[in-house]
């Protein structure tokens, strides 16, 4: 048993009257001890559920992110005039609506806007379809690729994927606890905020509940992160909905509360409609490939809505209208599909060399 961890556990687990919040440094220490499995399984599980009940503070979240930065993988800067965008998507995936993350990432990368994704396999508590599985169905297998080759792929194609079991096994080691406690611990919030990149990046945080947005804003301020976007997206993802107004927050130090509110109405761009349901993984693959080949559909409209927004926010287009035009060109003229083929060929060459 870790005596040092025991003292930190006592602080967060002592109840509403005697419990105390951790400092940023204490939260970092506690996270490092859990990631390194220096704390016992009983201590780790107890901490996760106690911390969930107490609710993490921004200082604690900042400390957890500090630990992730110290022990986790970090991609390095590449030759690009644009700041990379990190999409913070829930690791436990999607179960109700069709994910748009891979299409959005391909549109951005095809426009020379660097983008970083991260995640793992099917994960508690939702066990929805994760990003890695969608990429595999598209013929892109990130799972066996070491970080050095991910870095090369990022530099060559402007798209990188940090796969937890391969590049961050310490964080992967905490996944079973999420299933055993039956609830999302604060680490499920961290996956939305974390950036596996060594320099400044634009962080996009998907969320469901408004307190998550406020925690992100406060934690980023503590850590000096200036560039972020919050999206009340589909199932807590970064995907903008089409069946309702998209509620977005843009970091703005000059705004009264540090965040500028942006409300985007799909009907203003003739894109209002239903969000595409997730029927099956097979159907999803067929639908994504149809979009990448430029075929009109409800998923195509959702892809345009998201691609246009992120092209605008990443600096590739001056406004939303121009972003929508650029996204349509990327899909109908095959630029995004060509980027998929480029990434597929790059990773295939690495996989072949690893087998030799």
LOSE-285519 format. One record per atom (N, C-alpha, C): x, y, z. Coordinates in steps of 0.02 Angstrom, whole numbers, m for minus. Layout:
# LOSE-285519
[[X,Y,Z]]
...
This chain:
# LOSE-285519
[[42,m60,0]]
[[0,0,0]]
[[43,62,0]]
[[23,113,m38]]
[[59,176,m39]]
[[33,221,16]]
[[76,235,65]]
[[56,280,120]]
[[45,351,95]]
[[87,372,46]]
[[79,440,19]]
[[11,447,m16]]
[[m7,396,m54]]
[[m71,399,m88]]
[[m129,395,m38]]
[[m120,357,15]]
[[m171,349,65]]
[[m191,417,94]]
[[m142,460,105]]
[[m157,526,133]]
[[m197,569,84]]
[[m182,563,19]]
[[m219,600,m32]]
[[m290,572,m38]]
[[m296,507,m33]]
[[m362,475,m36]]
[[m405,497,23]]
[[m376,503,81]]
[[m413,525,140]]
[[m442,596,130]]
[[m405,639,95]]
[[m428,707,84]]
[[m491,709,41]]
[[m490,671,m15]]
[[m547,674,m61]]
[[m605,629,m39]]
[[m591,582,6]]
[[m642,533,24]]
[[m670,540,93]]
[[m661,597,125]]
[[m683,605,194]]
[[m753,634,201]]
[[m788,645,146]]
[[m857,668,150]]
[[m863,744,147]]
[[m926,766,147]]
[[m939,837,135]]
[[m916,882,192]]
[[m911,856,252]]
[[m894,899,309]]
[[m819,903,322]]
[[m784,849,312]]
[[m712,849,328]]
[[m667,839,267]]
[[m697,823,209]]
[[m657,813,149]]
[[m628,879,124]]
[[m573,874,89]]
[[m539,933,62]]
[[m520,922,m10]]
[[m517,977,m47]]
[[m493,973,m116]]
[[m418,965,m117]]
[[m393,934,m170]]
[[m321,929,m179]]
[[m295,992,m212]]
[[m233,1007,m198]]
[[m200,1060,m236]]
[[m181,1033,m304]]
[[m161,1077,m348]]
[[m139,1056,m415]]
[[m82,1006,m410]]
[[m34,1020,m367]]
[[24,975,m360]]
[[4,908,m330]]
[[m42,909,m282]]
[[m65,846,m252]]
[[m104,804,m303]]
[[m144,837,m344]]
[[m181,799,m395]]
[[m133,769,m446]]
[[m80,805,m462]]
[[m30,777,m507]]
[[4,717,m476]]
[[22,722,m412]]
[[55,666,m378]]
[[9,605,m375]]
[[m55,617,m357]]
[[m102,561,m352]]
[[m111,527,m420]]
[[m115,566,m473]]
[[m124,537,m540]]
[[m63,498,m561]]
[[m5,524,m547]]
[[56,487,m564]]
[[60,421,m528]]
[[40,420,m464]]
[[42,358,m426]]
[[m8,307,m452]]
[[m66,332,m477]]
[[m115,286,m506]]
[[m91,261,m574]]
[[m65,306,m616]]
[[m42,285,m682]]
[[15,234,m676]]
[[59,243,m628]]
[[115,197,m619]]
[[96,136,m578]]
[[33,132,m557]]
[[9,78,m516]]
[[48,72,m450]]
[[72,129,m426]]
[[105,129,m360]]
[[52,125,m305]]
[[m7,152,m318]]
[[m64,142,m274]]
[[m93,72,m285]]
[[m123,43,m235]]
[[m151,m24,m242]]
[[m217,m20,m281]]
[[m240,m76,m309]]
[[m305,m76,m343]]
[[m362,m49,m299]]
[[m362,m68,m235]]
[[m414,m43,m190]]
[[m410,32,m183]]
[[m350,58,m178]]
[[m341,131,m171]]
[[m363,167,m235]]
[[m345,139,m292]]
[[m362,172,m356]]
[[m438,174,m365]]
[[m471,117,m353]]
[[m543,115,m360]]
[[m578,162,m312]]
[[m553,163,m250]]
[[m583,206,m199]]
[[m574,280,m218]]
[[m517,296,m244]]
[[m504,366,m263]]
[[m551,387,m320]]
[[m558,343,m370]]
[[m599,361,m428]]
[[m671,374,m407]]
[[m699,330,m366]]
[[m770,339,m349]]
[[m778,397,m300]]
[[m730,406,m254]]
[[m734,462,m207]]
[[m727,529,m244]]
[[m682,530,m292]]
[[m671,592,m330]]
[[m732,609,m373]]
[[m764,557,m398]]
[[m825,569,m438]]
[[m880,597,m394]]
[[m888,569,m334]]
[[m940,593,m288]]
[[m925,665,m266]]
[[m863,678,m250]]
[[m843,746,m227]]
[[m848,797,m284]]
[[m834,776,m345]]
[[m828,817,m405]]
[[m759,852,m407]]
[[m724,844,m461]]
[[m657,874,m465]]
[[m661,950,m473]]
[[m611,984,m446]]
[[m605,1056,m454]]
[[m561,1071,m514]]
[[m563,1132,m541]]
[[m518,1149,m596]]
[[m444,1140,m579]]
[[m426,1155,m516]]
[[m356,1146,m495]]
[[m337,1073,m498]]
[[m382,1030,m477]]
[[m368,958,m479]]
[[m363,933,m551]]
[[m407,957,m593]]
[[m405,937,m664]]
[[m340,962,m696]]
[[m318,1021,m678]]
[[m255,1047,m704]]
[[m197,1002,m682]]
[[m199,979,m620]]
[[m146,934,m595]]
[[m147,867,m630]]
[[m206,840,m644]]
[[m211,777,m680]]
[[m182,785,m750]]
[[m198,841,m782]]
[[m170,855,m849]]
[[m94,862,m846]]
[[m69,891,m792]]
[[4,896,m784]]
[[35,826,m784]]
[[4,780,m748]]
[[29,712,m744]]
[[27,678,m813]]
[[m28,688,m849]]
[[m34,660,m916]]
[[21,688,m962]]
[[35,752,m955]]
[[88,782,m996]]
[[156,753,m979]]
[[167,739,m914]]
[[232,714,m892]]
[[243,642,m912]]
[[191,601,m906]]
[[200,529,m917]]
[[174,504,m984]]
[[133,544,m1017]]
[[102,522,m1080]]
[[142,540,m1141]]
[[121,515,m1199]]
[[155,529,m1262]]
[[139,599,m1286]]
[[185,628,m1323]]
[[174,694,m1351]]
[[202,697,m1422]]
[[159,714,m1469]]
[[182,726,m1537]]
[[218,793,m1538]]
[[267,798,m1584]]
[[308,857,m1589]]
[[284,902,m1647]]
[[304,966,m1646]]
[[283,1011,m1699]]
[[305,987,m1768]]
[[265,1004,m1817]]
[[279,987,m1887]]
[[283,1051,m1928]]
[[304,1044,m1989]]
[[310,1101,m2034]]
[[241,1121,m2060]]
[[209,1166,m2026]]
[[143,1190,m2046]]
[[133,1260,m2019]]
[[104,1304,m2058]]
[[90,1372,m2033]]
[[31,1375,m1986]]
[[m8,1321,m1982]]
[[m68,1322,m1941]]
[[m59,1281,m1877]]
[[m88,1306,m1824]]
[[m87,1271,m1759]]
[[m127,1206,m1764]]
[[m100,1152,m1737]]
[[m138,1089,m1738]]
[[m202,1094,m1697]]
[[m252,1057,m1718]]
[[m315,1052,m1682]]
[[m322,983,m1652]]
[[m336,980,m1587]]
[[m345,917,m1551]]
[[m419,909,m1536]]
[[m448,856,m1563]]
[[m520,844,m1552]]
[[m528,800,m1489]]
[[m561,829,m1438]]
[[m573,793,m1376]]
[[m639,756,m1378]]
[[m637,692,m1391]]
[[m697,651,m1399]]
[[m701,598,m1344]]
[[m761,583,m1320]]
[[m767,532,m1267]]
[[m739,465,m1289]]
[[m697,435,m1247]]
[[m666,372,m1265]]
[[m716,315,m1269]]
[[m772,320,m1234]]
[[m819,264,m1235]]
[[m866,266,m1296]]
[[m851,310,m1343]]
[[m880,305,m1410]]
[[m951,328,m1417]]
[[m982,304,m1470]]
[[m1049,325,m1489]]
[[m1095,264,m1494]]
[[m1158,274,m1475]]
[[m1206,219,m1479]]
[[m1271,238,m1512]]
[[m1284,303,m1521]]
[[m1348,325,m1548]]
[[m1343,362,m1614]]
[[m1292,402,m1623]]
[[m1286,444,m1683]]
[[m1221,428,m1720]]
[[m1222,437,m1786]]
[[m1164,421,m1827]]
[[m1106,468,m1813]]
[[m1047,442,m1797]]
[[m988,485,m1783]]
[[m963,518,m1846]]
[[m943,581,m1839]]
[[m918,620,m1896]]
[[m843,636,m1889]]
[[m812,618,m1833]]
[[m743,636,m1820]]
[[m694,618,m1875]]
[[m695,555,m1900]]
[[m648,538,m1953]]
[[m657,579,m2017]]
[[m720,594,m2036]]
[[m731,634,m2096]]
[[m705,705,m2084]]
[[m721,733,m2027]]
[[m697,801,m2011]]
[[m621,804,m2012]]
[[m589,753,m1983]]
[[m516,752,m1981]]
[[m486,748,m2051]]
[[m516,709,m2095]]
[[m491,703,m2163]]
[[m500,769,m2202]]
[[m557,803,m2192]]
[[m568,867,m2225]]
[[m515,918,m2201]]
[[m502,919,m2136]]
[[m452,966,m2110]]
[[m382,949,m2136]]
[[m363,886,m2132]]
[[m296,867,m2154]]
[[m287,881,m2228]]
[[m340,870,m2268]]
[[m335,883,m2341]]
[[m326,957,m2355]]
[[m347,1000,m2308]]
[[m339,1072,m2315]]
[[m276,1097,m2280]]
[[m230,1051,m2263]]
[[m168,1068,m2229]]
[[m179,1099,m2161]]
[[m232,1077,m2128]]
[[m245,1096,m2058]]
[[m228,1036,m2014]]
[[m172,1036,m1979]]
[[m153,978,m1939]]
[[m205,961,m1886]]
[[m219,897,m1878]]
[[m269,875,m1829]]
[[m244,813,m1793]]
[[m257,810,m1728]]
[[m236,754,m1686]]
[[m297,724,m1653]]
[[m303,658,m1656]]
[[m355,620,m1622]]
[[m322,574,m1571]]
[[m360,553,m1521]]
[[m333,505,m1473]]
[[m390,465,m1443]]
[[m374,404,m1421]]
[[m425,361,m1392]]
[[m401,289,m1390]]
[[m447,244,m1370]]
[[m430,174,m1365]]
[[m483,130,m1396]]
[[m489,69,m1368]]
[[m537,21,m1394]]
[[m605,34,m1361]]
[[m652,m11,m1371]]
[[m718,m4,m1339]]
[[m708,m1,m1263]]
[[m741,47,m1233]]
[[m724,64,m1165]]
[[m788,75,m1123]]
[[m785,57,m1059]]
[[m842,71,m1015]]
[[m849,147,m1006]]
[[m909,170,m990]]
[[m965,128,m973]]
[[m1013,117,m1032]]
[[m1006,155,m1084]]
[[m1052,150,m1140]]
[[m1035,93,m1187]]
[[m970,80,m1196]]
[[m946,30,m1244]]
[[m972,44,m1315]]
[[m976,109,m1332]]
[[m997,128,m1399]]
[[m941,117,m1449]]
[[m956,128,m1513]]
[[m905,118,m1564]]
[[m853,173,m1558]]
[[m788,155,m1550]]
[[m736,206,m1541]]
[[m706,226,m1608]]
[[m670,281,m1607]]
[[m637,306,m1667]]
[[m592,254,m1699]]
[[m553,219,m1657]]
[[m504,172,m1685]]
[[m537,119,m1728]]
[[m597,97,m1708]]
[[m632,46,m1746]]
[[m658,73,m1812]]
[[m680,135,m1813]]
[[m703,165,m1875]]
[[m644,170,m1924]]
[[m587,192,m1899]]
[[m528,197,m1943]]
[[m508,129,m1970]]
[[m511,78,m1928]]
[[m494,11,m1952]]
[[m541,m12,m2007]]
[[m605,3,m2000]]
[[m653,m15,m2053]]
[[m641,24,m2117]]
[[m609,83,m2110]]
[[m591,122,m2169]]
[[m524,99,m2199]]
[[m494,48,m2168]]
[[m431,22,m2194]]
[[m369,55,m2164]]
[[m379,94,m2111]]
[[m323,128,m2078]]
[[m315,99,m2008]]
[[m261,62,m1997]]
[[m250,30,m1932]]
[[m195,65,m1894]]
[[m215,105,m1845]]
[[m166,142,m1805]]
[[m137,99,m1749]]
[[m168,42,m1734]]
[[m153,6,m1672]]
[[m81,m19,m1665]]
[[m48,m44,m1718]]
[[19,m71,m1706]]
[[75,m20,m1715]]
[[59,42,m1730]]
[[110,90,m1751]]
[[142,125,m1691]]
[[209,121,m1684]]
[[243,156,m1629]]
[[238,232,m1637]]
[[252,266,m1582]]
[[244,339,m1582]]
[[288,372,m1634]]
[[348,347,m1644]]
[[393,379,m1693]]
[[363,378,m1763]]
[[329,324,m1780]]
[[297,321,m1846]]
[[232,361,m1848]]
[[198,367,m1791]]
[[140,412,m1788]]
[[163,483,m1801]]
[[220,501,m1772]]
[[249,568,m1784]]
[[263,578,m1858]]
[[292,528,m1891]]
[[306,534,m1963]]
[[242,541,m2003]]
[[192,503,m1984]]
[[128,507,m2019]]
[[97,576,m2009]]
[[101,602,m1949]]
[[75,668,m1934]]
[[111,721,m1977]]
[[176,714,m1982]]
[[215,762,m2021]]
[[199,758,m2096]]
[[189,697,m2121]]
[[177,687,m2192]]
[[106,702,m2213]]
[[58,682,m2171]]
[[m13,687,m2192]]
[[m53,740,m2154]]
[[m23,767,m2100]]
[[m57,816,m2057]]
[[m113,785,m2016]]
[[m111,719,m2007]]
[[m159,687,m1963]]
[[m122,634,m1921]]
[[m135,637,m1856]]
[[m104,588,m1811]]
[[m155,561,m1762]]
[[m145,499,m1741]]
[[m190,466,m1694]]
[[m148,435,m1638]]
[[m160,456,m1577]]
[[m126,427,m1519]]
[[m172,373,m1490]]
[[m150,311,m1496]]
[[m189,252,m1476]]
[[m166,230,m1407]]
[[m209,234,m1358]]
[[m189,223,m1288]]
[[m152,158,m1276]]
[[m178,99,m1296]]
[[m143,37,m1280]]
[[m71,35,m1307]]
[[m59,68,m1362]]
[[8,68,m1392]]
[[52,125,m1366]]
[[25,186,m1367]]
[[66,244,m1350]]
[[61,267,m1278]]
[[9,247,m1242]]
[[1,269,m1173]]
[[m26,211,m1130]]
[[12,158,m1124]]
[[m11,100,m1086]]
[[m25,115,m1012]]
[[7,165,m984]]
[[m7,183,m915]]
[[m79,205,m906]]
[[m104,245,m952]]
[[m175,266,m949]]
[[m221,208,m966]]
[[m200,166,m1012]]
[[m240,107,m1029]]
[[m249,62,m969]]
[[m199,61,m924]]
[[m202,19,m865]]
[[m257,39,m816]]
[[m284,100,m823]]
[[m337,122,m778]]
[[m406,106,m806]]
[[m410,84,m869]]
[[m475,72,m901]]
[[m517,19,m864]]
[[m487,m38,m842]]
[[m529,m88,m807]]
[[m565,m61,m746]]
[[m536,m11,m712]]
[[m568,16,m653]]
[[m633,51,m671]]
[[m636,80,m731]]
[[m697,114,m752]]
[[m755,65,m757]]
[[m740,4,m778]]
[[m791,m47,m783]]
[[m810,m72,m713]]
[[m760,m81,m670]]
[[m772,m110,m604]]
[[m812,m63,m559]]
[[m801,3,m565]]
[[m840,48,m523]]
[[m907,66,m554]]
[[m915,50,m619]]
[[m980,60,m652]]
[[m998,132,m666]]
[[m951,177,m659]]
[[m963,248,m671]]
[[m902,279,m704]]
[[m915,334,m740]]
[[m859,370,m768]]
[[m822,408,m713]]
[[m757,397,m705]]
[[m719,436,m656]]
[[m698,503,m688]]
[[m668,548,m648]]
[[m644,611,m677]]
[[m596,603,m736]]
[[m563,545,m742]]
[[m520,534,m799]]
[[m559,535,m865]]
[[m624,521,m861]]
[[m666,525,m921]]
[[m675,598,m942]]
[[m667,644,m896]]
[[m668,716,m913]]
[[m601,737,m942]]
[[m548,709,m914]]
[[m481,726,m937]]
[[m471,708,m1010]]
[[m500,653,m1033]]
[[m491,633,m1103]]
[[m520,685,m1151]]
[[m566,727,m1127]]
[[m593,781,m1168]]
[[m546,841,m1170]]
[[m505,849,m1117]]
[[m462,908,m1110]]
[[m390,896,m1132]]
[[m369,833,m1131]]
[[m298,817,m1141]]
[[m276,830,m1213]]
[[m214,855,m1219]]
[[m184,866,m1285]]
[[m118,829,m1288]]
[[m113,774,m1326]]
[[m49,738,m1332]]
[[m3,771,m1383]]
[[11,835,m1371]]
[[52,876,m1415]]
[[96,920,m1372]]
[[159,927,m1390]]
[[207,958,m1346]]
[[205,1034,m1345]]
[[171,1065,m1392]]
[[168,1137,m1396]]
[[95,1160,m1395]]
[[85,1224,m1407]]
[[17,1252,m1407]]
[[m25,1220,m1462]]
[[m86,1203,m1444]]
[[m133,1174,m1492]]
[[m202,1201,m1478]]
[[m244,1199,m1529]]
[[m314,1218,m1521]]
[[m352,1157,m1496]]
[[m378,1160,m1436]]
[[m413,1103,m1407]]
[[m488,1111,m1417]]
[[m519,1060,m1444]]
[[m592,1061,m1452]]
[[m621,1011,m1401]]
[[m663,1036,m1358]]
[[m692,997,m1303]]
[[m766,984,m1317]]
[[m784,922,m1328]]
[[m854,905,m1333]]
[[m882,893,m1264]]
[[m946,910,m1254]]
[[m975,899,m1188]]
[[m1051,891,m1193]]
[[m1080,864,m1140]]
[[m1153,857,m1134]]
[[m1179,907,m1083]]
[[m1148,908,m1024]]
[[m1172,948,m968]]
[[m1133,1014,m963]]
[[m1167,1071,m956]]
[[m1134,1136,m952]]
[[m1077,1141,m901]]
[[m1081,1108,m842]]
[[m1024,1113,m796]]
[[m958,1090,m826]]
[[m961,1044,m874]]
[[m899,1021,m906]]
[[m865,1078,m943]]
[[m905,1119,m976]]
[[m877,1177,m1011]]
[[m843,1225,m962]]
[[m876,1238,m907]]
[[m847,1284,m857]]
[[m783,1256,m827]]
[[m782,1191,m815]]
[[m721,1160,m788]]
[[m664,1164,m838]]
[[m680,1153,m903]]
[[m628,1158,m954]]
[[m599,1228,m957]]
[[m642,1277,m957]]
[[m620,1346,m960]]
[[m575,1363,m901]]
[[m595,1343,m841]]
[[m556,1358,m781]]
[[m490,1320,m780]]
[[m492,1256,m798]]
[[m430,1216,m798]]
[[m381,1242,m850]]
[[m406,1261,m909]]
[[m362,1288,m960]]
[[m331,1354,m937]]
[[m371,1395,m903]]
[[m344,1459,m879]]
[[m288,1448,m829]]
[[m297,1399,m785]]
[[m244,1384,m736]]
[[m180,1362,m770]]
[[m187,1325,m825]]
[[m129,1298,m860]]
[[m103,1345,m914]]
[[m135,1401,m923]]
[[m112,1449,m972]]
[[m129,1431,m1044]]
[[m179,1390,m1054]]
[[m200,1370,m1122]]
[[m247,1424,m1149]]
[[m228,1454,m1205]]
[[m265,1511,m1231]]
[[m315,1493,m1286]]
[[m303,1437,m1320]]
[[m343,1421,m1379]]
[[m385,1359,m1367]]
[[m451,1368,m1363]]
[[m495,1310,m1356]]
[[m564,1327,m1383]]
[[m600,1274,m1400]]
[[m669,1279,m1424]]
[[m708,1227,m1385]]
[[m766,1247,m1361]]
[[m811,1199,m1328]]
[[m873,1189,m1372]]
[[m895,1127,m1376]]
[[m952,1110,m1419]]
[[m1001,1065,m1380]]
[[m1062,1088,m1374]]
[[m1114,1045,m1346]]
[[m1137,999,m1402]]
[[m1099,945,m1411]]
[[m1106,905,m1471]]
[[m1145,841,m1462]]
[[m1149,803,m1515]]
[[m1186,741,m1515]]
[[m1154,691,m1467]]
[[m1191,668,m1418]]
[[m1167,619,m1368]]
[[m1103,643,m1335]]
[[m1097,708,m1325]]
[[m1038,735,m1292]]
[[m977,740,m1336]]
[[m986,731,m1401]]
[[m929,734,m1447]]
[[m919,805,m1473]]
[[m873,813,m1519]]
[[m861,877,m1552]]
[[m904,886,m1614]]
[[m949,839,m1627]]
[[m992,843,m1687]]
[[m1049,891,m1676]]
[[m1054,942,m1718]]
[[m1109,990,m1714]]
[[m1174,956,m1736]]
[[m1228,967,m1699]]
[[m1293,937,m1717]]
[[m1325,977,m1773]]
[[m1371,943,m1809]]
[[m1410,977,m1860]]
[[m1484,982,m1842]]
[[m1504,947,m1790]]
[[m1575,949,m1770]]
[[m1589,1002,m1718]]
[[m1539,1041,m1701]]
[[m1548,1096,m1652]]
[[m1492,1146,m1663]]
[[m1496,1201,m1629]]
[[m1444,1252,m1632]]
[[m1380,1226,m1601]]
[[m1324,1238,m1634]]
[[m1259,1218,m1608]]
[[m1235,1270,m1558]]
[[m1222,1248,m1497]]
[[m1199,1292,m1443]]
[[m1123,1284,m1437]]
[[m1088,1338,m1450]]
[[m1014,1336,m1456]]
[[m984,1390,m1412]]
[[m928,1375,m1382]]
[[m890,1425,m1345]]
[[m822,1434,m1376]]
[[m802,1496,m1388]]
[[m737,1512,m1417]]
[[m696,1550,m1365]]
[[m636,1527,m1352]]
[[m594,1561,m1303]]
[[m581,1633,m1327]]
[[m590,1680,m1281]]
[[m579,1750,m1297]]
[[m561,1787,m1233]]
[[m496,1801,m1223]]
[[m475,1835,m1162]]
[[m508,1902,m1151]]
[[m532,1933,m1204]]
[[m563,1999,m1198]]
[[m636,1995,m1178]]
[[m666,1936,m1183]]
[[m736,1928,m1163]]
[[m741,1932,m1087]]
[[m800,1950,m1063]]
[[m809,1961,m990]]
[[m791,1899,m950]]
[[m812,1840,m972]]
[[m797,1779,m935]]
[[m745,1735,m971]]
[[m710,1765,m1019]]
[[m656,1729,m1054]]
[[m679,1683,m1109]]
[[m744,1684,m1124]]
[[m770,1641,m1176]]
[[m823,1678,m1216]]
[[m820,1671,m1281]]
[[m868,1704,m1326]]
[[m918,1652,m1349]]
[[m982,1666,m1340]]
[[m1034,1618,m1357]]
[[m1053,1625,m1431]]
[[m1055,1569,m1465]]
[[m1074,1567,m1536]]
[[m1131,1518,m1543]]
[[m1186,1541,m1571]]
[[m1244,1499,m1584]]
[[m1252,1493,m1660]]
[[m1246,1432,m1686]]
[[m1251,1421,m1757]]
[[m1316,1384,m1772]]
[[m1356,1412,m1816]]
[[m1421,1383,m1833]]
[[m1416,1348,m1901]]
[[m1422,1283,m1904]]
[[m1417,1247,m1968]]
[[m1466,1274,m2021]]
[[m1524,1295,m1998]]
[[m1573,1319,m2047]]
[[m1549,1381,m2084]]
[[m1505,1420,m2053]]
[[m1479,1480,m2086]]
[[m1435,1463,m2145]]
[[m1414,1400,m2149]]
[[m1370,1378,m2204]]
[[m1404,1322,m2244]]
[[m1469,1315,m2236]]
[[m1508,1263,m2270]]
[[m1482,1193,m2256]]
[[m1460,1182,m2194]]
[[m1433,1117,m2175]]
[[m1470,1087,m2114]]
[[m1525,1116,m2095]]
[[m1563,1087,m2040]]
[[m1591,1019,m2059]]
[[m1594,974,m2012]]
[[m1620,908,m2026]]
[[m1603,860,m1970]]
[[m1621,797,m1978]]
[[m1608,749,m1924]]
[[m1535,729,m1920]]
[[m1512,717,m1860]]
[[m1445,689,m1851]]
[[m1449,615,m1868]]
[[m1402,591,m1907]]
[[m1404,523,m1934]]
[[m1395,472,m1878]]
[[m1441,425,m1872]]
[[m1434,374,m1819]]
[[m1379,324,m1835]]
[[m1351,295,m1783]]
[[m1301,242,m1792]]
[[m1338,176,m1792]]
[[m1346,147,m1852]]
[[m1383,85,m1859]]
[[m1339,24,m1848]]
[[m1280,24,m1878]]
[[m1232,m31,m1870]]
[[m1165,m7,m1895]]
[[m1112,m41,m1874]]
[[m1045,m22,m1896]]
[[m1038,m31,m1972]]
[[m1069,m83,m1998]]
[[m1065,m95,m2070]]
[[m1099,m39,m2109]]
[[m1159,m20,m2087]]
[[m1195,34,m2120]]
[[m1156,99,m2115]]
[[m1126,111,m2057]]
[[m1087,171,m2047]]
[[m1030,175,m2097]]
[[m994,120,m2106]]
[[m939,119,m2155]]
[[m964,135,m2224]]
[[m1019,104,m2244]]
[[m1047,117,m2311]]
[[m1065,191,m2318]]
[[m1095,219,m2267]]
[[m1116,289,m2270]]
[[m1056,336,m2273]]
[[m1005,322,m2234]]
[[m945,365,m2235]]
[[m911,362,m2303]]
[[m904,302,m2330]]
[[m871,296,m2396]]
[[m912,332,m2449]]
[[m978,329,m2444]]
[[m1020,365,m2493]]
[[m1009,440,m2488]]
[[m1002,466,m2427]]
[[m988,537,m2418]]
[[m920,555,m2447]]
[[m869,514,m2434]]
[[m802,528,m2460]]
[[m799,524,m2536]]
[[m847,489,m2565]]
[[m851,486,m2638]]
[[m897,540,m2666]]
[[m922,583,m2622]]
[[m960,641,m2645]]
[[m1034,630,m2655]]
[[m1061,574,m2630]]
[[m1132,559,m2640]]
[[m1175,597,m2590]]
[[m1230,625,m2614]]
[[m1275,664,m2572]]
[[m1313,618,m2524]]
[[m1320,642,m2461]]
[[m1357,604,m2410]]
[[m1365,648,m2349]]
[[m1402,624,m2300]]
[[m1407,661,m2237]]
[[m1339,664,m2202]]
[[m1301,609,m2207]]
[[m1234,610,m2177]]
[[m1189,659,m2213]]
[[m1196,666,m2278]]
[[m1157,717,m2315]]
[[m1172,786,m2287]]
[[m1236,801,m2274]]
[[m1254,867,m2247]]
[[m1222,877,m2178]]
[[m1222,825,m2138]]
[[m1190,830,m2072]]
[[m1114,840,m2079]]
[[m1084,806,m2128]]
[[m1012,813,m2140]]
[[m995,884,m2163]]
[[m1037,912,m2205]]
[[m1026,981,m2229]]
[[m1033,1030,m2171]]
[[m1085,1020,m2130]]
[[m1097,1064,m2073]]
[[m1037,1066,m2026]]
[[m1009,1008,m2012]]
[[m952,1004,m1968]]
[[m887,1024,m2002]]
[[m877,1000,m2063]]
[[m816,1017,m2099]]
[[m810,1091,m2110]]
[[m866,1124,m2129]]
[[m864,1195,m2140]]
[[m847,1235,m2078]]
[[m877,1214,m2021]]
[[m863,1249,m1959]]
[[m789,1244,m1939]]
[[m762,1183,m1943]]
[[m693,1174,m1920]]
[[m642,1204,m1969]]
[[m657,1204,m2033]]
[[m613,1238,m2081]]
[[m610,1313,m2065]]
[[m667,1340,m2047]]
[[m670,1411,m2028]]
[[m629,1423,m1964]]
[[m641,1383,m1913]]
[[m608,1394,m1849]]
[[m533,1380,m1852]]
[[m512,1337,m1897]]
[[m440,1321,m1903]]
[[m403,1370,m1948]]
[[m439,1419,m1976]]
[[m406,1471,m2015]]
[[m399,1457,m2089]]
[[m430,1402,m2112]]
[[m426,1388,m2183]]
[[m475,1429,m2224]]
[[m527,1455,m2191]]
[[m579,1494,m2225]]
[[m597,1555,m2182]]
[[m619,1609,m2213]]
[[m632,1670,m2175]]
[[m697,1670,m2136]]
[[m744,1628,m2155]]
[[m808,1627,m2120]]
[[m842,1559,m2130]]
[[m900,1552,m2099]]
[[m936,1488,m2102]]
[[m958,1472,m2173]]
[[m984,1522,m2208]]
[[m1008,1510,m2276]]
[[m952,1485,m2321]]
[[m894,1517,m2316]]
[[m837,1494,m2356]]
[[m814,1425,m2335]]
[[m819,1410,m2270]]
[[m800,1344,m2246]]
[[m845,1290,m2275]]
[[m909,1304,m2280]]
[[m956,1255,m2309]]
[[m940,1241,m2382]]
[[m923,1294,m2419]]
[[m904,1284,m2489]]
[[m841,1242,m2494]]
[[m791,1257,m2452]]
[[m728,1220,m2454]]
[[m738,1147,m2434]]
[[m781,1135,m2385]]
[[m795,1066,m2364]]
[[m829,1028,m2420]]
[[m875,1060,m2455]]
[[m908,1027,m2511]]
[[m859,1010,m2567]]
[[m814,1056,m2581]]
[[m762,1043,m2632]]
[[m718,984,m2611]]
[[m700,983,m2547]]
[[m656,929,m2522]]
[[m688,860,m2532]]
[[m754,857,m2521]]
[[m788,792,m2526]]
[[m809,775,m2597]]
[[m834,823,m2634]]
[[m859,808,m2702]]
[[m803,801,m2752]]
[[m746,832,m2739]]
[[m690,826,m2785]]
[[m638,776,m2762]]
[[m652,740,m2709]]
[[m610,684,m2688]]
[[m548,701,m2648]]
[[m543,763,m2623]]
[[m482,780,m2585]]
[[m479,742,m2519]]
[[m534,738,m2484]]
[[m535,701,m2421]]
[[m522,627,m2432]]
[[m551,599,m2485]]
[[m540,528,m2501]]
[[m467,516,m2518]]
[[m436,561,m2555]]
[[m365,555,m2571]]
[[m323,557,m2508]]
[[m342,599,m2460]]
[[m306,602,m2397]]
[[m311,535,m2360]]
[[m371,505,m2360]]
[[m379,439,m2330]]
[[m332,388,m2362]]
[[m328,388,m2427]]
[[m285,341,m2462]]
[[m211,354,m2446]]
[[m193,417,m2438]]
[[m124,435,m2421]]
[[m107,409,m2351]]
[[m151,419,m2304]]
[[m139,395,m2235]]
[[m136,319,m2234]]
[[m181,288,m2270]]
[[m183,215,m2273]]
[[m116,187,m2300]]
[[m91,217,m2354]]
[[m29,194,m2384]]
[[30,206,m2337]]
[[30,263,m2302]]
[[85,279,m2256]]
[[88,229,m2199]]
[[30,215,m2168]]
[[29,169,m2111]]
[[42,97,m2134]]
[[19,80,m2194]]
[[32,12,m2220]]
[[106,0,m2229]]
[[142,51,m2251]]
[[215,43,m2260]]
[[249,32,m2192]]
[[225,67,m2141]]
[[254,57,m2074]]
[[238,m13,m2047]]
[[175,m34,m2057]]
[[155,m101,m2033]]
[[197,m155,m2066]]
[[210,m147,m2131]]
[[250,m196,m2167]]
[[321,m199,m2140]]
[[350,m141,m2126]]
[[418,m140,m2100]]
[[423,m169,m2030]]
[[367,m162,m1990]]
[[367,m191,m1923]]
[[365,m267,m1925]]
[[336,m295,m1978]]
[[330,m368,m1984]]
[[394,m400,m2010]]
[[435,m360,m2044]]
[[496,m388,m2073]]
[[548,m403,m2019]]
